[in-house]
Structures are given as structure tokens and as C-alpha cells.
Amino acid sequence: MRAARIEKREHKRELKKNRREQKERARAARPPISRRTVMVVILSVIAIALYSVMVPVHVALYASSVPIMMLLAAVAVTAALVGVRYPNLAIIMFTVTAVLVPLTISRDAALTAPWPWSVPMLISFAVTVAALTFQHGWRRGLIMFTLGTGSGLVASIMLPTVPSANSLIVTTSVVGGIYLIAALLAARLRLGDELTRQREHTAEEQARRELVEERTRIARELHDVVAHSMSVIQVQASTARYRLSDLPSEVAAEFDDLAATARSSLTEMRRLLGVLRTEDQSAELAPQKGIEDIPALVDSIRRAGVDVGLELVTADVTAAPAGVQIAAFRIVQEALSNAVRHAPGSRVSVSVRTDDTAIRLRVHNTAATGEASVSPGSVPSGGHGLRGMRERVALVDGTLEAGPDADGGWTVAAALPWMSEQESV
């Protein structure tokens, strides 16, 4: 019961962790609002506001034709919006409009109102220059500023009897100041974007360097401590028959098995060190063990004095992916290790069955007979082994069930799909 409660709590923690990770992935996958989208929204609002003011002003104060003014005003106020994507077209649109609008004004009305630029037209000019500068750089903004100012001069030359000097000076000064502000702001934003990219790149390099340093530290500890200890065990077990006189043959054979196990562990250790010391994780490694190596694994456990039964019913799994083969072997290895370590004296049964689509594993141990023994899942440190099995199963889209039985034993059952139904037909 206690083991079941611990397993249940661990399962809940993993579910909460998975939910948090899913939320973080969804938040990261949500596309941020781009700067262009923000500009389109702002310019659209400004265009609607300017259009609703420009047409009535020109019709009422300048006696302009309503249909003509509606058309020209629409072109003038939408030039900035078009410039977000098509800057050259926007320059042409506003330049042509800036020449035609002053020519549609009544000469008498121009004597009493600003000419050649009305206030709405001046604001539209300033917005277009600022938008082009902000979105496409100071060169496009300068071209728009020069051509727009030139359009006012052309209109003044065509109608020299209408006073226009004051209006042109005010327009040039105001729009010129706005152009400078937009150029500085655009440069500041581009510099900020570049700094952000550099910080992201630096953070990635830092994370990569920390990862490499941590992997190197782990590899160093494994080499200096664990591998050295295993080498000592292997040497002592191999030389026991020569150092100890009158050693019974059964004991000598036991020492030979210990030496073989130590050598196998050292081989695995060298493979692991190769992975840890390879930054791109693509080192040339020794062949990994798979389903065909499970009988040898069971034999090594039997030689240690554990009662292990094996039922091996396999189809041709040579086409099974390497990841599935490795996962099958490691799950059986971990389950047997847990049974030996946490349920001494129990009987263990291993079942490996394969069909056309999946590999099905089952490792069951009976209740432990040792007084100080416990169930594999009830030891706090044992959670790492179960978590590792779940991670291996998740990598191949399989399923895993591990938990206590009613008779006090423990069962690990896994199904590892390795071929789709369409492929097996």
C-alpha cells in the first residue's frame, strides 16, 4: 500500500510537470505580434481619421470638387499604409497627390487659407515620411521628404499669384523635424533588435558551454571514481585464482563471472564517456545491445544466484529500429536490477513476446523473502530507474505499467511499437 501511494504521488507530480511543459510550449509556439502589424493598425486608424477631416476641410474652405477630393484624399491618406509593404509605390502615390491637390483649390479660397498645404494634407505628408523612415530606413524617408517638398514648390510655381512662402516654410520645418525624429527612433530600434539578437546568441552559447562543462565534469567523475573502482574490481576478480591458494573451482568460476561482469561494465562506461565527451553527441560508439542479448543478460543474473525464468517468443525483429531494441534491453535490465536489489530471494520471471507491430515485455518478481527487503517502487532512490524506463518508452511512443501486485510482488509491463499496421500489411 505504501509503495502504491508513493507511485501515485510520483505519477501526479509527473502529470503536473507535463502540464507545465505543455503550457510553456504553447506559449512559446504562440507567434508574437510583429512590428509591421502594429504599424498597419496604427496607420489604418490615422488614415480613417485624416480622410474624415480632409475631405470636408477642402470642400468647405477651399471649394474643391467633392468627387475629385474624395479620390485624391483617399490616395493621400493611404500612401503611408501602402508604404509599409510597397515603399516605392507609396512615394509615387503621395507625390502625385501632392501636386494635384493644390491645383484643385479655388484661387479665391487659397487667399484666405493655407496653400498649397492644408493642415490635414500636412499631417498626411508627415505621417507618410515618418512611416517610410521608420519601416524602411532614412533613405526612403529622405526621398519622400524631398519629393513631397518639391511637389509644393511645383504647385507654387504653377500658381505664382497665390502666396505660399509661409506655408511651405512651416511644412518643410515640421516635416523635416518629424523626419529626423523618425530616423533616430528607427536607428535606435534597429540597434535594440541587433542587441537582442546578440544577447540571445550569447545566451545560447553560454548554455551550450555550461552543458559541455557539466558533461565534462560528469565524465571526469565517472572516469576518475567509478571506472577506477570497476577496474580494481575486475583486476582483483581476475587474479583471485592466482593470489589465493587452494581456491575451490566453484569459487574460482564465481570470481571469473565477476571479472566478466566488471569488464562488461567498463565497456559500457567507455561508451558512456564517449557520449559525454562528444559535444555533438555523434561519437562512433560500440554496437548497442538489443533483444537478442536479453538471454545473456538473464544468464548473468542467474549466475549471481537469482532464480530467473525466461520466456522468449520473438518474431524476426532485425528490422526493428535501434531505439526500440535498446529500450527493450534496458527496460529488462533495469527491472531485473531493481528486483535483485530490492527484493532479494524472490523469484523473477521475464517474458519477451514480439509480433508484427510491437515488442511486449513483462518482468515480475514475487514477494521478497529477506527481512530487510522492500519493494522496488517503495525506495525513494528507486524512482530514478522507473523514470528512466518511462522516458525510454516515451521516446518510442510505447506504454509502461509498473506497480505492486496483490501478492506483494512487483510487475513491470511495457509495449514498444516498432512497426505501424500499414507497414506490416
Order of alpha helices (4+ residues) and beta strands (2+ residues): alpha-alpha-alpha-alpha-alpha-alpha-alpha-alpha-alpha-alpha-alpha-alpha-beta-alpha-beta-beta-alpha-beta-beta-alpha
